[in-house]
Amino acid sequence: MDKPIVSTLPARQPKRKYIFAIRLTEAERDQIEALAERLKLPDSFIARHFILEAVRHHSVDRSEGAEIDG
């Protein structure tokens, strides 16, 4: 019996209309691009991912473990 075909397509991303611009040094940009290339992901995806991870991390009140209202 044949194995089922598993889709390898990435999950569809929501449409985004806002731009958040930041300045980077050449070295910082190179680091982001190198990681993105290694993971075969767009550099904007990598940057967005880590920014949002930091926001989630810092949105938690470490003293009580509860999230801070934004």
Beta strands, then each sheet from edge to edge (+ up, - down):
strand 1: 60-61
strand 2: 66-67
sheet 1: 1+ 2-
end
